[in-house]
Amino acid sequence: MSDVILGVTDADGTAARVWAVRRAEALGLPLRELLIAPTRDDVDTAVAATADAEILVLPAEHGHSYRPLIAQAHCPIAIVPDEAPSGLDAPSAAREGILVGVDATEVSARALAFAAGEAARTRQPLVALAAWEPVAVGTEPGLDLWTGPMPVDLSEATAAMVERMLEPVRAGHPQLEVRTRIEVGDASALIEEASRGAVLTVVGSHGRTGLSRLLLGSVSEHVAAHVASPAVVVR
């Protein structure tokens, strides 16, 4: 049976416990506690325990140390910082929206679907954020032209990609308020900054570089370690 797992660690984890309890109550699911040892020796055991779970909730300070667990778990992983709102269904008045990082990957589509479901359930707007960085384009050798890098503006291409990724979301949740943000810069830093005003932050587990399924992508790893709101990493 699907349940909400609370990862019990050597940290206080009060906010994670409250978040997990409130989620279990909101979804009508049982809450299960899972001891997470302070070493990586039992990662396989912990991963196996997530097979039938709806979500595994961890204290934020373990987001980086336990990245093998986050990368391999069979369910989404929620990482809850102590200073964050204690529950998705009781957010701080200063926070608004379910923030989701978007790129053109399959795992990003799954993250979008998860975030849209949360936004619809909690009656929050969905905020889809995509980032691009300038691409250096060299000139032909021997031509008397500008010899420095020529930045290519990818704003329109990125916006078009986001709209394509949002098509299933808009079809499945026609009443959902959807906001898009197209930013220039490092995706990790931009998501971290935006998470300060979000109720929940959602990212896919893998980056754009096709890393092994046993590793996190650079964005998800950064979010796990630095996000300022409760965050969910979706595989």
N, C-alpha and C positions, 0 to 999 in steps of 0.2 A: 504494500500500500504506500502511496506517495506520502511523504512527510517532510517537515522542516527540520533540518539538523542544525543544532547549535554546537559549534566547535568549542570545546572547553580547553583552555590553555592555562599557562601559568600567569597570564595577564588578568587584570581585573575584569575587563570585558563587560562592564555593566550595560553600556549602550548597545552592544551586540546582543546581549541577552534580551533586553527589552524589545529591540527591533525584531528578533526572532519570535518572541512570544506574541507580539502584536500581529505579525504576518501570519503565524499559525492560526490565531483566532480569526483573523479577517478571511482566511481561505477555508476555514473549517477543517484544518489538517492537524494531526498529532505533532507534537514537538518531541524530538529525540535528541539526547545529548551524546556527543562523541568526543572522547578524550583525544586531543591532539598533542602528542609528545613534543618536547622542545628539540628533537633531533629529526633527521630525515630518514631514520632507519625503518619507520613504519609507514612510509608513504603509500606503499601498495595496499596495506591493510585499510588505511583511511580512504583511499580511492575506491576500494571494493565496497566500502560501507555506504558510498553515495549512489549506488546503482539504482535504487528505487526512490531517491529523494527528489523533492520539488526544488530545494535549494539548500546549500550549506552556508551558514553564516559564521564569519570569523571576525575577531577583533582586528582593527586596522594595523596594529603594529606587527602583525604576523603576515601581512599581505606580501611582503618581499621575501621573508625567510621561508615561507611555504609556497613559493612559486611552483615547485614541481606538483604539489597537490592541486593548486589552482589550475595548472595547465592540463592535468590528467583527469580531473574529477568528471564523473558522468552527469553531473547536474551543474546549473549555474552556481557561481560562488558570490556571495555577498560579503563585502568588507565594510565594517562599520566603525568609523573613528569615534572616540569617546566624546569629542566635542560636537558631534553631528546631532541632528534631530533624532530623538529616540525611536521614532517609528514612521514608516512611510504613510500610514493612515492618520498620523497626527503631526503633520509637518510644521515647522516654524513658520510664523507669518511672514518672516523676511525672505523665505525661500519659495520658489515657484518653478514648476516644470520638471518633466522627466527628460533629462539630457542624454542624448545618445550620440556617440561618435560614429561617423559614417564614412566608409570607403566602398570600393566596388567589389568586395569579396563576398563569398557565400556566408562566412561567419558574421559579417556585418549585417547581412540580411536577417540572420537569426537574432542578432542583437536588436535590430530595429523591430522585429516582431515582438520580442519580449518587452521592449520599452513601450511600444504602442499598447500592448495589453495592460501594462501597469498604468499608463496614462489614462486609458479608458476606465479602468477599474477605480482609480482614485480621483477621476475628474480633474486631472491636471493637463496642461498643454504638453504636447510632445515637442521637444526642441532638438532638431537634427543638425549637428555641427559637423562640417567637413572642412579640412584645411589643405592648402597646397603651398608649396615652396617654390620660389623662382628657379627655373631651369636654365643653366648656362648653355648657350648655343654659340659655338665658335665660328669664325669666318674662314673662307677658303684661303689656303696658303698662297702668298704672292700677290694677293689683291690689296690694293691701297684703300682698305676700308677700316672701319672701327675694329680694333684688335682685341678689345676687352670682351668679357662675357655679355651676351645680350639676353636680358631676362624676358621670358615668354609669359604673358599674362594668361593664367589658367583658370581665371574666375568663372568664365562662361562655361567651360568644359566641366569644371567641378560642380557648378550649379546644375547642369544638365544631368550629370551622374547622380546627384542627390535626388532629383525629381524622378529619375528612373527607379532608383531604389525605393522611393516612397510610394510608387504606384500600388503595390499590394497593400500597404498600410492604409492608404486613402480608400481603397476598395473595401477593405475589411472593417474599417472604422470611419464611416462617412461623416459622423458627427464630431469626430475628434479634431480639436484645434491643433494644427501643425505649424510650427515655426521653423524656418531654416536659417542657418548662419553659415556663410561662406567666409572663411578667414584666411589670411596669409600668415604663415609662420609654422612653427613646430606644433604638430597635433597634440603631443603630450602636454606641453605647457599650456596650450589654449584650452584643452579639456580641463586641466587642473584649475585654471583660473575660472572658467565658466561653472565648475562644480561648486564654487563658493556660494552661488546663488540658487543652486538646484536642490530639489527635494531628493532626487535620486539620479545617479550617473550610471550609464550602461555602456559597455564597450565589448567588442568581440575579443576572443582570447589570442588571436594570431595577428601579426603585423602583415604588411603588404609584400614581404620578401620571401614568402614560402618557407618559413622555418619549420623545423621538425615539429610533429604533433606533441612532442614532449616538452616543448619550450613555449614560453609566452612571447608574443610580439612586443616590440619596444613600447608601444603605446599602452597596452594592457598592463605590462609590468610597471610602468611609471604610475599609472592610475592606481594599481594595487598598493603602491608604496606611498603615494602622495595625495590622493584625492581628498577633497575637503567636505564631501557629502557621503552618505551611504552609497556604495558603488556595487554594481553587479557585473561580473565578467562572464560572458556567455560563450560556450564552445560550439 
